[in-house]
Amino acid sequence: MKLLNQLFWSSRPISWINTAFPFAAAYFLITGKIDAIFLIGTLFFLIPYNLLMYGVNDVFDYESDLRNPRKGGIEGALLAPKWHKPTLNWSFGLCVPFLAFLLAVGSIAANFWLGLFIFTVIAYSAKGLRFKEKPFIDSLTSASHFVGPMIYGISVAGGNLADASVLLMIASFTLWGVASHAFGAVQDVKADREGGIASIATVIGARATTRFAFAAYALAGVFILFSAWPGPLCAIAVLPYLAILAPHLNITDESCESANRGWKQFIKLNYLAGFIVTMILIYAALI
């Protein structure tokens, strides 16, 4: 039970929906089916995928997490060393049956995307790769964790990833992910520097990173405006993110931890944005 509790918090349950919903929505809107691929894929991106993503992160980020006051709650587990090996075992082991099924039923293209995004999930944190310590690549890799399930969902459903409107949605979602990661890194500037971890925020500073995130959110809204109807309606979901970032545009490295107030608002806002997008997707399905 203690191990189960550690795995539960390490998987960031508050974020499960952020990866499961993009896959489920993309697959269902293209196929109109709730079949085995839909159910198993959604379950995979709900729990095993998140445990792999965050479990590996908690193991390899332990030293810096000790210096981070945010760790030890819903914003990230503080995983004691005795749980490291079991967490890695379960993080990889739980994915195996799901991946075996999805690879068996998927096309070559779909399997390529699935393999690519599993790799980026591992590469973000794992020793020897550590994409999270490569500024700008860190934000792009983090964004792939969330846009990846959508891209895979479109591909395994037989959708056209080269369609202009689809590409605009992918670009918009990617920019949203880049912005979210970048601003999330701002609050950890001090802890990451003390832990010897590089990030977009430690390299260009808290203020420049916040302004970069603001611009990326704004550009995400612009891109989605040019997608097929009713896609442009999703642009409204960007506005609250811009409003949250606005008070932090002049933040300094010394006051970086104050960004945590905005980050906590983001956690709640993701559900509001998800609700808005869900309503728009239902409208799209009806018309």
PyMOL commands that set and color helices and strands:
alter all, ss='L'
color gray80, all
select helices_A, chain A and resi 2-10+13-31+36-46+48-60+62-65+81-93+95-105+108-123+131-133+137-156+164-186+189-194+200-204+206-225+231-248+256-286
alter helices_A, ss='H'
color red, helices_A
deselect
rebuild
show_as cartoon
